[in-house]
Amino acid sequence: MSRLLRVELRRLRARRLVRWASAGTLVLAALSVLLAYTQSLPPSDLEVEQAEHAYEQQLDDWEQNGDEYVAQCESDQEVARETDPAADYGCDDMAPRLEWFLSEPPTFDGDEESWPVPGATTVTQLAPLLLLFALVVGVSFLTAEISSGAIGLWLTFEPRRQRVYWSKAAAAALGVLPVVVVAYLVMAGGAYGAYAINGQLGAVTAETWTRLASVGGRAVLAAALVAATGAALGVLLKNAAGALGLVVVWVAVVETVVTLAVQDAQVWLVRTNVAAWVQGGTTVWVQECTTDATGTTCQGVERVVTQTQGGLYLLAVAAVLSLVAAVVFRRRDVS
Protein backbone atom coordinates (compact mmCIF):
# COMPACT_ATOMS: atom_id res chain seq x y z
CA MET A 1 0.00 0.00 0.00
CA SER A 2 2.84 2.41 0.82
CA ARG A 3 4.35 1.82 -2.63
CA LEU A 4 1.01 2.54 -4.27
CA LEU A 5 0.60 5.68 -2.16
CA ARG A 6 4.00 7.02 -3.19
CA VAL A 7 3.17 6.40 -6.84
CA GLU A 8 -0.20 8.15 -6.51
CA LEU A 9 1.38 11.14 -4.80
CA ARG A 10 3.79 11.50 -7.73
CA ARG A 11 0.89 11.25 -10.17
CA LEU A 12 -1.02 13.87 -8.21
CA ARG A 13 1.89 16.32 -8.27
CA ALA A 14 2.24 15.82 -12.01
CA ARG A 15 -1.32 17.01 -12.69
CA ARG A 16 -1.38 20.46 -14.33
CA LEU A 17 -4.70 21.36 -12.74
CA VAL A 18 -3.29 20.60 -9.30
CA ARG A 19 -0.40 22.97 -9.95
CA TRP A 20 -2.72 25.73 -11.13
CA ALA A 21 -5.02 25.20 -8.16
CA SER A 22 -2.03 25.37 -5.83
CA ALA A 23 -0.89 28.63 -7.40
CA GLY A 24 -4.41 30.06 -7.19
CA THR A 25 -4.64 29.15 -3.51
CA LEU A 26 -1.37 30.91 -2.74
CA VAL A 27 -2.57 33.96 -4.67
CA LEU A 28 -5.74 33.93 -2.56
CA ALA A 29 -3.59 33.83 0.57
CA ALA A 30 -1.55 36.79 -0.72
CA LEU A 31 -4.74 38.74 -1.42
CA SER A 32 -5.83 38.16 2.18
CA VAL A 33 -2.58 39.82 3.29
CA LEU A 34 -3.37 42.80 1.06
CA LEU A 35 -6.82 42.94 2.65
CA ALA A 36 -5.22 42.94 6.11
CA TYR A 37 -2.94 45.79 5.10
CA THR A 38 -5.77 47.97 3.78
CA GLN A 39 -7.96 47.23 6.82
CA SER A 40 -5.22 48.24 9.25
CA LEU A 41 -4.33 51.53 7.55
CA PRO A 42 -4.84 54.56 9.84
CA PRO A 43 -7.31 57.24 8.69
CA SER A 44 -5.92 59.49 5.95
CA ASP A 45 -5.50 63.24 6.43
CA LEU A 46 -8.55 63.81 4.25
CA GLU A 47 -10.68 61.43 6.33
CA VAL A 48 -9.54 63.14 9.54
CA GLU A 49 -10.37 66.54 8.08
CA GLN A 50 -13.83 65.40 6.98
CA ALA A 51 -14.50 63.84 10.39
CA GLU A 52 -13.47 67.01 12.21
CA HIS A 53 -15.68 69.11 9.94
CA ALA A 54 -18.70 66.85 10.56
CA TYR A 55 -17.98 66.85 14.30
CA GLU A 56 -17.84 70.66 14.43
CA GLN A 57 -21.18 70.88 12.62
CA GLN A 58 -22.79 68.47 15.06
CA LEU A 59 -21.24 70.27 18.01
CA ASP A 60 -22.65 73.61 16.87
CA ASP A 61 -26.08 72.05 16.50
CA TRP A 62 -25.77 70.46 19.94
CA GLU A 63 -24.86 73.75 21.59
CA GLN A 64 -27.97 75.32 20.09
CA ASN A 65 -30.49 72.50 20.45
CA GLY A 66 -28.95 70.06 22.93
CA ASP A 67 -31.35 70.79 25.77
CA GLU A 68 -34.31 70.17 23.47
CA TYR A 69 -32.83 66.87 22.27
CA VAL A 70 -32.26 65.69 25.84
CA ALA A 71 -35.78 66.68 26.90
CA GLN A 72 -37.31 64.80 23.96
CA CYS A 73 -35.14 61.77 24.71
CA GLU A 74 -36.18 61.73 28.36
CA SER A 75 -39.83 62.05 27.36
CA ASP A 76 -39.55 59.10 24.96
CA GLN A 77 -37.71 57.12 27.62
CA GLU A 78 -40.47 57.67 30.16
CA VAL A 79 -43.05 56.45 27.66
CA ALA A 80 -40.97 53.36 26.95
CA ARG A 81 -40.57 52.60 30.65
CA GLU A 82 -44.32 52.24 31.01
CA THR A 83 -43.99 48.87 29.27
CA ASP A 84 -40.29 48.19 29.89
CA PRO A 85 -38.98 49.54 33.21
CA ALA A 86 -35.40 48.80 32.15
CA ALA A 87 -35.55 50.98 29.01
CA ASP A 88 -32.51 53.25 28.78
CA TYR A 89 -32.13 55.61 25.83
CA GLY A 90 -28.79 57.01 27.00
CA CYS A 91 -30.10 60.54 27.40
CA ASP A 92 -27.17 61.46 29.67
CA ASP A 93 -24.62 60.70 26.96
CA MET A 94 -25.90 62.40 23.83
CA ALA A 95 -23.21 65.04 23.31
CA PRO A 96 -21.30 64.41 20.05
CA ARG A 97 -17.74 63.10 20.26
CA LEU A 98 -15.06 63.13 17.57
CA GLU A 99 -14.61 59.34 17.63
CA TRP A 100 -18.18 58.95 16.40
CA PHE A 101 -17.12 60.45 13.07
CA LEU A 102 -13.68 58.87 12.80
CA SER A 103 -13.46 55.14 12.20
CA GLU A 104 -10.43 53.66 13.92
CA PRO A 105 -8.75 50.69 12.18
CA PRO A 106 -8.91 47.33 13.96
CA THR A 107 -5.94 45.81 15.74
CA PHE A 108 -4.51 42.38 14.97
CA ASP A 109 -5.76 41.04 18.30
CA GLY A 110 -8.69 42.46 20.21
CA ASP A 111 -12.37 42.09 21.01
CA GLU A 112 -13.90 39.64 18.54
CA GLU A 113 -17.30 41.30 18.98
CA SER A 114 -16.01 44.72 17.89
CA TRP A 115 -16.39 46.21 14.43
CA PRO A 116 -14.30 46.12 12.34
CA VAL A 117 -13.23 42.73 13.64
CA PRO A 118 -9.58 42.19 14.64
CA GLY A 119 -7.13 40.90 12.05
CA ALA A 120 -6.72 37.52 13.76
CA THR A 121 -10.49 37.04 13.60
CA THR A 122 -10.47 37.85 9.88
CA VAL A 123 -7.80 35.17 9.34
CA THR A 124 -10.01 32.68 11.20
CA GLN A 125 -13.03 33.61 9.09
CA LEU A 126 -11.10 33.25 5.81
CA ALA A 127 -9.45 29.92 6.69
CA PRO A 128 -12.38 27.75 5.43
CA LEU A 129 -11.80 29.13 1.91
CA LEU A 130 -8.68 26.94 1.72
CA LEU A 131 -10.96 23.91 1.63
CA LEU A 132 -12.05 24.85 -1.89
CA PHE A 133 -8.56 23.90 -3.06
CA ALA A 134 -8.85 20.50 -1.37
CA LEU A 135 -12.22 19.88 -3.00
CA VAL A 136 -10.97 20.77 -6.49
CA VAL A 137 -7.90 18.56 -6.14
CA GLY A 138 -9.85 15.60 -4.76
CA VAL A 139 -12.51 15.74 -7.47
CA SER A 140 -10.21 16.42 -10.42
CA PHE A 141 -7.65 13.77 -9.48
CA LEU A 142 -10.15 10.92 -9.77
CA THR A 143 -12.25 12.26 -12.65
CA ALA A 144 -9.15 12.94 -14.77
CA GLU A 145 -7.96 9.38 -14.27
CA ILE A 146 -11.38 7.99 -15.16
CA SER A 147 -12.11 10.20 -18.18
CA SER A 148 -8.67 9.66 -19.72
CA GLY A 149 -8.83 5.90 -19.30
CA ALA A 150 -5.62 5.94 -17.28
CA ILE A 151 -7.27 4.21 -14.37
CA GLY A 152 -8.30 1.27 -16.54
CA LEU A 153 -4.71 0.87 -17.69
CA TRP A 154 -3.48 1.18 -14.12
CA LEU A 155 -5.77 -1.66 -13.04
CA THR A 156 -3.98 -3.99 -15.44
CA PHE A 157 -0.84 -3.50 -13.32
CA GLU A 158 -2.63 -3.42 -9.95
CA PRO A 159 -5.93 -5.33 -10.28
CA ARG A 160 -6.89 -5.03 -6.61
CA ARG A 161 -9.41 -2.24 -6.94
CA GLN A 162 -9.84 -1.53 -3.25
CA ARG A 163 -6.13 -0.87 -2.86
CA VAL A 164 -6.18 1.38 -5.92
CA TYR A 165 -9.14 3.43 -4.71
CA TRP A 166 -7.90 3.91 -1.17
CA SER A 167 -4.40 4.78 -2.33
CA LYS A 168 -5.82 7.46 -4.63
CA ALA A 169 -8.11 8.84 -1.91
CA ALA A 170 -5.22 8.90 0.55
CA ALA A 171 -2.98 10.59 -2.01
CA ALA A 172 -5.58 13.31 -2.53
CA ALA A 173 -5.97 13.79 1.22
CA LEU A 174 -2.23 13.94 1.88
CA GLY A 175 -1.29 15.77 -1.30
CA VAL A 176 -3.27 18.92 -0.47
CA LEU A 177 -1.75 19.36 2.98
CA PRO A 178 1.53 21.14 2.07
CA VAL A 179 -0.28 23.79 0.04
CA VAL A 180 -2.92 24.34 2.73
CA VAL A 181 -0.24 24.66 5.41
CA VAL A 182 1.82 27.14 3.39
CA ALA A 183 -1.25 29.16 2.38
CA TYR A 184 -2.44 29.42 5.98
CA LEU A 185 1.02 30.45 7.18
CA VAL A 186 1.02 33.18 4.53
CA MET A 187 -2.42 34.34 5.64
CA ALA A 188 -1.66 34.41 9.37
CA GLY A 189 1.95 35.59 9.18
CA GLY A 190 1.23 38.09 6.42
CA ALA A 191 -1.70 39.58 8.34
CA TYR A 192 0.49 39.97 11.42
CA GLY A 193 3.16 41.70 9.34
CA ALA A 194 0.61 44.01 7.71
CA TYR A 195 -0.81 45.09 11.06
CA ALA A 196 2.71 45.52 12.46
CA ILE A 197 3.69 47.82 9.58
CA ASN A 198 0.68 50.03 10.32
CA GLY A 199 1.25 49.96 14.08
CA GLN A 200 -2.04 48.19 14.82
CA LEU A 201 -0.97 44.97 16.53
CA GLY A 202 -2.84 45.49 19.79
CA ALA A 203 -2.30 43.12 22.71
CA VAL A 204 -0.82 40.14 20.85
CA THR A 205 0.01 37.35 23.30
CA ALA A 206 0.98 33.69 23.23
CA GLU A 207 -2.74 32.90 23.45
CA THR A 208 -3.25 34.70 20.14
CA TRP A 209 -0.78 32.44 18.38
CA THR A 210 -2.13 29.34 20.12
CA ARG A 211 -5.61 30.19 18.87
CA LEU A 212 -4.39 30.80 15.32
CA ALA A 213 -2.34 27.59 15.38
CA SER A 214 -5.43 25.65 16.49
CA VAL A 215 -7.44 27.11 13.62
CA GLY A 216 -4.67 26.19 11.19
CA GLY A 217 -4.46 22.64 12.51
CA ARG A 218 -8.19 22.13 12.18
CA ALA A 219 -8.15 23.63 8.68
CA VAL A 220 -5.46 21.12 7.67
CA LEU A 221 -7.47 18.18 9.02
CA ALA A 222 -10.61 19.49 7.32
CA ALA A 223 -8.70 19.82 4.04
CA ALA A 224 -7.73 16.15 4.19
CA LEU A 225 -11.34 15.12 4.78
CA VAL A 226 -12.65 17.42 2.05
CA ALA A 227 -10.08 16.09 -0.44
CA ALA A 228 -11.11 12.51 0.36
CA THR A 229 -14.76 13.53 -0.03
CA GLY A 230 -13.94 15.14 -3.37
CA ALA A 231 -12.25 11.94 -4.51
CA ALA A 232 -15.38 9.99 -3.58
CA LEU A 233 -17.60 12.41 -5.51
CA GLY A 234 -15.26 12.08 -8.48
CA VAL A 235 -15.71 8.32 -8.51
CA LEU A 236 -19.47 8.51 -8.04
CA LEU A 237 -20.15 11.17 -10.69
CA LYS A 238 -17.16 10.53 -13.02
CA ASN A 239 -17.24 14.17 -14.14
CA ALA A 240 -15.38 17.06 -12.53
CA ALA A 241 -17.84 19.75 -13.64
CA GLY A 242 -20.77 17.68 -12.41
CA ALA A 243 -19.20 16.95 -9.03
CA LEU A 244 -18.08 20.53 -8.39
CA GLY A 245 -21.39 21.86 -9.71
CA LEU A 246 -23.28 19.58 -7.33
CA VAL A 247 -21.33 20.95 -4.37
CA VAL A 248 -21.86 24.56 -5.45
CA VAL A 249 -25.59 24.06 -6.01
CA TRP A 250 -25.95 22.23 -2.71
CA VAL A 251 -24.14 24.85 -0.62
CA ALA A 252 -25.32 27.96 -2.45
CA VAL A 253 -28.88 26.99 -3.39
CA VAL A 254 -30.20 23.97 -1.52
CA GLU A 255 -28.85 25.04 1.87
CA THR A 256 -30.16 28.57 1.35
CA VAL A 257 -33.64 27.24 0.56
CA VAL A 258 -33.48 24.92 3.57
CA THR A 259 -32.51 27.86 5.78
CA LEU A 260 -35.48 29.89 4.58
CA ALA A 261 -37.91 26.98 4.93
CA VAL A 262 -36.70 25.43 8.20
CA GLN A 263 -34.47 27.76 10.19
CA ASP A 264 -33.72 25.16 12.86
CA ALA A 265 -32.02 23.06 10.16
CA GLN A 266 -29.17 25.59 9.97
CA VAL A 267 -27.21 23.67 12.59
CA TRP A 268 -26.99 20.69 10.20
CA LEU A 269 -25.87 22.52 7.07
CA VAL A 270 -22.50 21.71 5.51
CA ARG A 271 -21.26 25.30 5.56
CA THR A 272 -22.30 25.75 9.20
CA ASN A 273 -20.44 22.66 10.35
CA VAL A 274 -17.36 23.46 8.28
CA ALA A 275 -17.20 26.87 9.96
CA ALA A 276 -17.84 25.30 13.37
CA TRP A 277 -14.93 22.89 13.01
CA VAL A 278 -12.37 25.24 11.48
CA GLN A 279 -13.24 28.29 13.59
CA GLY A 280 -13.63 26.42 16.87
CA GLY A 281 -17.41 26.75 17.04
CA THR A 282 -19.94 29.07 15.50
CA THR A 283 -23.44 30.41 16.05
CA VAL A 284 -26.56 30.73 13.94
CA TRP A 285 -29.65 32.83 14.52
CA VAL A 286 -33.20 31.54 14.23
CA GLN A 287 -36.52 33.30 14.67
CA GLU A 288 -38.73 31.99 17.46
CA CYS A 289 -42.30 33.28 17.37
CA THR A 290 -44.97 33.22 20.06
CA THR A 291 -48.63 34.09 19.73
CA ASP A 292 -50.79 35.54 22.49
CA ALA A 293 -53.78 37.85 22.85
CA THR A 294 -51.79 40.82 21.54
CA GLY A 295 -50.65 39.02 18.39
CA THR A 296 -47.53 37.25 17.16
CA THR A 297 -44.11 38.29 18.42
CA CYS A 298 -40.83 37.01 16.97
CA GLN A 299 -37.33 37.36 18.32
CA GLY A 300 -33.92 36.14 17.24
CA VAL A 301 -32.44 33.27 19.25
CA GLU A 302 -28.78 32.31 19.04
CA ARG A 303 -27.95 28.64 18.53
CA VAL A 304 -24.45 27.36 19.18
CA VAL A 305 -22.81 24.81 16.88
CA THR A 306 -19.82 23.31 18.67
CA GLN A 307 -16.43 22.45 17.27
CA THR A 308 -17.02 18.80 18.19
CA GLN A 309 -20.25 18.63 16.20
CA GLY A 310 -18.56 20.22 13.19
CA GLY A 311 -15.68 17.74 13.30
CA LEU A 312 -17.90 14.68 13.66
CA TYR A 313 -20.15 15.97 10.87
CA LEU A 314 -17.24 16.33 8.42
CA LEU A 315 -15.82 12.95 9.43
CA ALA A 316 -19.19 11.25 8.93
CA VAL A 317 -19.74 12.82 5.49
CA ALA A 318 -16.24 11.85 4.34
CA ALA A 319 -16.54 8.31 5.72
CA VAL A 320 -19.97 7.58 4.24
CA LEU A 321 -19.20 8.94 0.78
CA SER A 322 -15.81 7.22 0.71
CA LEU A 323 -17.29 3.84 1.62
CA VAL A 324 -20.01 4.19 -1.00
CA ALA A 325 -17.44 5.25 -3.60
CA ALA A 326 -15.21 2.29 -2.71
CA VAL A 327 -18.09 -0.12 -3.29
CA VAL A 328 -19.02 1.54 -6.59
CA PHE A 329 -15.41 1.60 -7.76
CA ARG A 330 -15.06 -2.10 -7.02
CA ARG A 331 -18.09 -3.05 -9.11
CA ARG A 332 -18.25 -0.40 -11.85
CA ASP A 333 -16.71 -0.74 -15.30
CA VAL A 334 -14.05 2.01 -15.48
CA SER A 335 -12.83 1.31 -19.00
C-alpha positions as CSV (number, residue, x, y, z in Angstrom):
1,M,0.0,0.0,0.0
2,S,2.8,2.4,0.8
3,R,4.4,1.8,-2.6
4,L,1.0,2.5,-4.3
5,L,0.6,5.7,-2.2
6,R,4.0,7.0,-3.2
7,V,3.2,6.4,-6.8
8,E,-0.2,8.1,-6.5
9,L,1.4,11.1,-4.8
10,R,3.8,11.5,-7.7
11,R,0.9,11.2,-10.2
12,L,-1.0,13.9,-8.2
13,R,1.9,16.3,-8.3
14,A,2.2,15.8,-12.0
15,R,-1.3,17.0,-12.7
16,R,-1.4,20.5,-14.3
17,L,-4.7,21.4,-12.7
18,V,-3.3,20.6,-9.3
19,R,-0.4,23.0,-10.0
20,W,-2.7,25.7,-11.1
21,A,-5.0,25.2,-8.2
22,S,-2.0,25.4,-5.8
23,A,-0.9,28.6,-7.4
24,G,-4.4,30.1,-7.2
25,T,-4.6,29.2,-3.5
26,L,-1.4,30.9,-2.7
27,V,-2.6,34.0,-4.7
28,L,-5.7,33.9,-2.6
29,A,-3.6,33.8,0.6
30,A,-1.5,36.8,-0.7
31,L,-4.7,38.7,-1.4
32,S,-5.8,38.2,2.2
33,V,-2.6,39.8,3.3
34,L,-3.4,42.8,1.1
35,L,-6.8,42.9,2.7
36,A,-5.2,42.9,6.1
37,Y,-2.9,45.8,5.1
38,T,-5.8,48.0,3.8
39,Q,-8.0,47.2,6.8
40,S,-5.2,48.2,9.3
41,L,-4.3,51.5,7.6
42,P,-4.8,54.6,9.8
43,P,-7.3,57.2,8.7
44,S,-5.9,59.5,6.0
45,D,-5.5,63.2,6.4
46,L,-8.6,63.8,4.2
47,E,-10.7,61.4,6.3
48,V,-9.5,63.1,9.5
49,E,-10.4,66.5,8.1
50,Q,-13.8,65.4,7.0
51,A,-14.5,63.8,10.4
52,E,-13.5,67.0,12.2
53,H,-15.7,69.1,9.9
54,A,-18.7,66.8,10.6
55,Y,-18.0,66.9,14.3
56,E,-17.8,70.7,14.4
57,Q,-21.2,70.9,12.6
58,Q,-22.8,68.5,15.1
59,L,-21.2,70.3,18.0
60,D,-22.6,73.6,16.9
61,D,-26.1,72.1,16.5
62,W,-25.8,70.5,19.9
63,E,-24.9,73.7,21.6
64,Q,-28.0,75.3,20.1
65,N,-30.5,72.5,20.5
66,G,-28.9,70.1,22.9
67,D,-31.4,70.8,25.8
68,E,-34.3,70.2,23.5
69,Y,-32.8,66.9,22.3
70,V,-32.3,65.7,25.8
71,A,-35.8,66.7,26.9
72,Q,-37.3,64.8,24.0
73,C,-35.1,61.8,24.7
74,E,-36.2,61.7,28.4
75,S,-39.8,62.0,27.4
76,D,-39.6,59.1,25.0
77,Q,-37.7,57.1,27.6
78,E,-40.5,57.7,30.2
79,V,-43.1,56.5,27.7
80,A,-41.0,53.4,27.0
81,R,-40.6,52.6,30.7
82,E,-44.3,52.2,31.0
83,T,-44.0,48.9,29.3
84,D,-40.3,48.2,29.9
85,P,-39.0,49.5,33.2
86,A,-35.4,48.8,32.2
87,A,-35.6,51.0,29.0
88,D,-32.5,53.2,28.8
89,Y,-32.1,55.6,25.8
90,G,-28.8,57.0,27.0
91,C,-30.1,60.5,27.4
92,D,-27.2,61.5,29.7
93,D,-24.6,60.7,27.0
94,M,-25.9,62.4,23.8
95,A,-23.2,65.0,23.3
96,P,-21.3,64.4,20.0
97,R,-17.7,63.1,20.3
98,L,-15.1,63.1,17.6
99,E,-14.6,59.3,17.6
100,W,-18.2,59.0,16.4
101,F,-17.1,60.4,13.1
102,L,-13.7,58.9,12.8
103,S,-13.5,55.1,12.2
104,E,-10.4,53.7,13.9
105,P,-8.8,50.7,12.2
106,P,-8.9,47.3,14.0
107,T,-5.9,45.8,15.7
108,F,-4.5,42.4,15.0
109,D,-5.8,41.0,18.3
110,G,-8.7,42.5,20.2
111,D,-12.4,42.1,21.0
112,E,-13.9,39.6,18.5
113,E,-17.3,41.3,19.0
114,S,-16.0,44.7,17.9
115,W,-16.4,46.2,14.4
116,P,-14.3,46.1,12.3
117,V,-13.2,42.7,13.6
118,P,-9.6,42.2,14.6
119,G,-7.1,40.9,12.1
120,A,-6.7,37.5,13.8
121,T,-10.5,37.0,13.6
122,T,-10.5,37.8,9.9
123,V,-7.8,35.2,9.3
124,T,-10.0,32.7,11.2
125,Q,-13.0,33.6,9.1
126,L,-11.1,33.2,5.8
127,A,-9.4,29.9,6.7
128,P,-12.4,27.7,5.4
129,L,-11.8,29.1,1.9
130,L,-8.7,26.9,1.7
131,L,-11.0,23.9,1.6
132,L,-12.0,24.8,-1.9
133,F,-8.6,23.9,-3.1
134,A,-8.8,20.5,-1.4
135,L,-12.2,19.9,-3.0
136,V,-11.0,20.8,-6.5
137,V,-7.9,18.6,-6.1
138,G,-9.9,15.6,-4.8
139,V,-12.5,15.7,-7.5
140,S,-10.2,16.4,-10.4
141,F,-7.6,13.8,-9.5
142,L,-10.1,10.9,-9.8
143,T,-12.2,12.3,-12.6
144,A,-9.2,12.9,-14.8
145,E,-8.0,9.4,-14.3
146,I,-11.4,8.0,-15.2
147,S,-12.1,10.2,-18.2
148,S,-8.7,9.7,-19.7
149,G,-8.8,5.9,-19.3
150,A,-5.6,5.9,-17.3
151,I,-7.3,4.2,-14.4
152,G,-8.3,1.3,-16.5
153,L,-4.7,0.9,-17.7
154,W,-3.5,1.2,-14.1
155,L,-5.8,-1.7,-13.0
156,T,-4.0,-4.0,-15.4
157,F,-0.8,-3.5,-13.3
158,E,-2.6,-3.4,-9.9
159,P,-5.9,-5.3,-10.3
160,R,-6.9,-5.0,-6.6
161,R,-9.4,-2.2,-6.9
162,Q,-9.8,-1.5,-3.2
163,R,-6.1,-0.9,-2.9
164,V,-6.2,1.4,-5.9
165,Y,-9.1,3.4,-4.7
166,W,-7.9,3.9,-1.2
167,S,-4.4,4.8,-2.3
168,K,-5.8,7.5,-4.6
169,A,-8.1,8.8,-1.9
170,A,-5.2,8.9,0.6
171,A,-3.0,10.6,-2.0
172,A,-5.6,13.3,-2.5
173,A,-6.0,13.8,1.2
174,L,-2.2,13.9,1.9
175,G,-1.3,15.8,-1.3
176,V,-3.3,18.9,-0.5
177,L,-1.8,19.4,3.0
178,P,1.5,21.1,2.1
179,V,-0.3,23.8,0.0
180,V,-2.9,24.3,2.7
181,V,-0.2,24.7,5.4
182,V,1.8,27.1,3.4
183,A,-1.3,29.2,2.4
184,Y,-2.4,29.4,6.0
185,L,1.0,30.5,7.2
186,V,1.0,33.2,4.5
187,M,-2.4,34.3,5.6
188,A,-1.7,34.4,9.4
189,G,2.0,35.6,9.2
190,G,1.2,38.1,6.4
191,A,-1.7,39.6,8.3
192,Y,0.5,40.0,11.4
193,G,3.2,41.7,9.3
194,A,0.6,44.0,7.7
195,Y,-0.8,45.1,11.1
196,A,2.7,45.5,12.5
197,I,3.7,47.8,9.6
198,N,0.7,50.0,10.3
199,G,1.2,50.0,14.1
200,Q,-2.0,48.2,14.8
201,L,-1.0,45.0,16.5
202,G,-2.8,45.5,19.8
203,A,-2.3,43.1,22.7
204,V,-0.8,40.1,20.8
205,T,0.0,37.3,23.3
206,A,1.0,33.7,23.2
207,E,-2.7,32.9,23.5
208,T,-3.3,34.7,20.1
209,W,-0.8,32.4,18.4
210,T,-2.1,29.3,20.1
211,R,-5.6,30.2,18.9
212,L,-4.4,30.8,15.3
213,A,-2.3,27.6,15.4
214,S,-5.4,25.6,16.5
215,V,-7.4,27.1,13.6
216,G,-4.7,26.2,11.2
217,G,-4.5,22.6,12.5
218,R,-8.2,22.1,12.2
219,A,-8.1,23.6,8.7
220,V,-5.5,21.1,7.7
221,L,-7.5,18.2,9.0
222,A,-10.6,19.5,7.3
223,A,-8.7,19.8,4.0
224,A,-7.7,16.1,4.2
225,L,-11.3,15.1,4.8
226,V,-12.6,17.4,2.0
227,A,-10.1,16.1,-0.4
228,A,-11.1,12.5,0.4
229,T,-14.8,13.5,0.0
230,G,-13.9,15.1,-3.4
231,A,-12.2,11.9,-4.5
232,A,-15.4,10.0,-3.6
233,L,-17.6,12.4,-5.5
234,G,-15.3,12.1,-8.5
235,V,-15.7,8.3,-8.5
236,L,-19.5,8.5,-8.0
237,L,-20.1,11.2,-10.7
238,K,-17.2,10.5,-13.0
239,N,-17.2,14.2,-14.1
240,A,-15.4,17.1,-12.5
241,A,-17.8,19.7,-13.6
242,G,-20.8,17.7,-12.4
243,A,-19.2,17.0,-9.0
244,L,-18.1,20.5,-8.4
245,G,-21.4,21.9,-9.7
246,L,-23.3,19.6,-7.3
247,V,-21.3,20.9,-4.4
248,V,-21.9,24.6,-5.4
249,V,-25.6,24.1,-6.0
250,W,-25.9,22.2,-2.7
251,V,-24.1,24.8,-0.6
252,A,-25.3,28.0,-2.4
253,V,-28.9,27.0,-3.4
254,V,-30.2,24.0,-1.5
255,E,-28.9,25.0,1.9
256,T,-30.2,28.6,1.3
257,V,-33.6,27.2,0.6
258,V,-33.5,24.9,3.6
259,T,-32.5,27.9,5.8
260,L,-35.5,29.9,4.6
261,A,-37.9,27.0,4.9
262,V,-36.7,25.4,8.2
263,Q,-34.5,27.8,10.2
264,D,-33.7,25.2,12.9
265,A,-32.0,23.1,10.2
266,Q,-29.2,25.6,10.0
267,V,-27.2,23.7,12.6
268,W,-27.0,20.7,10.2
269,L,-25.9,22.5,7.1
270,V,-22.5,21.7,5.5
271,R,-21.3,25.3,5.6
272,T,-22.3,25.8,9.2
273,N,-20.4,22.7,10.4
274,V,-17.4,23.5,8.3
275,A,-17.2,26.9,10.0
276,A,-17.8,25.3,13.4
277,W,-14.9,22.9,13.0
278,V,-12.4,25.2,11.5
279,Q,-13.2,28.3,13.6
280,G,-13.6,26.4,16.9
281,G,-17.4,26.7,17.0
282,T,-19.9,29.1,15.5
283,T,-23.4,30.4,16.1
284,V,-26.6,30.7,13.9
285,W,-29.7,32.8,14.5
286,V,-33.2,31.5,14.2
287,Q,-36.5,33.3,14.7
288,E,-38.7,32.0,17.5
289,C,-42.3,33.3,17.4
290,T,-45.0,33.2,20.1
291,T,-48.6,34.1,19.7
292,D,-50.8,35.5,22.5
293,A,-53.8,37.8,22.8
294,T,-51.8,40.8,21.5
295,G,-50.6,39.0,18.4
296,T,-47.5,37.2,17.2
297,T,-44.1,38.3,18.4
298,C,-40.8,37.0,17.0
299,Q,-37.3,37.4,18.3
300,G,-33.9,36.1,17.2
301,V,-32.4,33.3,19.2
302,E,-28.8,32.3,19.0
303,R,-28.0,28.6,18.5
304,V,-24.4,27.4,19.2
305,V,-22.8,24.8,16.9
306,T,-19.8,23.3,18.7
307,Q,-16.4,22.4,17.3
308,T,-17.0,18.8,18.2
309,Q,-20.2,18.6,16.2
310,G,-18.6,20.2,13.2
311,G,-15.7,17.7,13.3
312,L,-17.9,14.7,13.7
313,Y,-20.2,16.0,10.9
314,L,-17.2,16.3,8.4
315,L,-15.8,13.0,9.4
316,A,-19.2,11.3,8.9
317,V,-19.7,12.8,5.5
318,A,-16.2,11.8,4.3
319,A,-16.5,8.3,5.7
320,V,-20.0,7.6,4.2
321,L,-19.2,8.9,0.8
322,S,-15.8,7.2,0.7
323,L,-17.3,3.8,1.6
324,V,-20.0,4.2,-1.0
325,A,-17.4,5.2,-3.6
326,A,-15.2,2.3,-2.7
327,V,-18.1,-0.1,-3.3
328,V,-19.0,1.5,-6.6
329,F,-15.4,1.6,-7.8
330,R,-15.1,-2.1,-7.0
331,R,-18.1,-3.0,-9.1
332,R,-18.3,-0.4,-11.9
333,D,-16.7,-0.7,-15.3
334,V,-14.1,2.0,-15.5
335,S,-12.8,1.3,-19.0
